[in-house]
Amino acid sequence: MHGDPANDLTKELTMQQAADLLQVSLQCLVRNILDKGEITFHGAGRNCRI
């Protein structure tokens, strides 16, 4: 990953990059944040972007 994604709010992140940035597990990101609609995302399966 190049640069700090926190400094570029228009940049899309992979689900793992978002989990790392938020300091949560990927499972927590999906179950507690994405499934509740707290962060928008697009795509399906392994190709989701946040």
JOKA-V415993 format. One record per residue. RES is the residue in one letter. PSI is psi in radians with two decimals (none if undefined). OMEGA is omega as a letter, one per 20 degrees, with the letter a starting at -180 (* if undefined). D_LAST is the distance of its C-alpha to the last C-alpha in whole Angstrom. Layout:
RES&PSI&OMEGA&D_LAST  RES&PSI&OMEGA&D_LAST
This chain:
M&2.37&a&15  H&2.31&r&16  G&-3.01&a&17  D&1.99&a&15  P&-0.38&r&11  A&-0.37&a&13  N&-0.16&a&15  D&1.55&a&13  L&-0.17&r&11  T&-0.13&a&10  K&2.43&r&9  E&2.52&a&5  L&2.67&r&5  T&2.90&r&6  M&-0.67&a&6  Q&-0.70&r&10  Q&-0.72&r&9  A&-0.74&r&7  A&-0.75&r&10  D&-0.75&a&13  L&-0.70&a&12  L&-0.09&a&12  Q&0.82&r&15  V&2.87&r&15  S&2.78&r&15  L&-0.70&r&13  Q&-0.76&r&15  C&-0.74&r&15  L&-0.84&a&11  V&-0.88&a&11  R&-0.66&a&14  N&-0.25&a&14  I&-0.97&a&11  L&-0.78&a&9  D&-0.44&r&13  K&-0.08&r&14  G&0.31&a&11  E&-0.44&r&11  I&2.33&r&7  T&2.65&r&6  F&2.90&r&4  H&2.83&a&7  G&-3.08&a&9  A&2.64&r&11  G&-2.32&a&13  R&-0.15&a&12  N&0.31&r&10  C&2.50&r&7  R&2.49&a&4  I&none&*&0
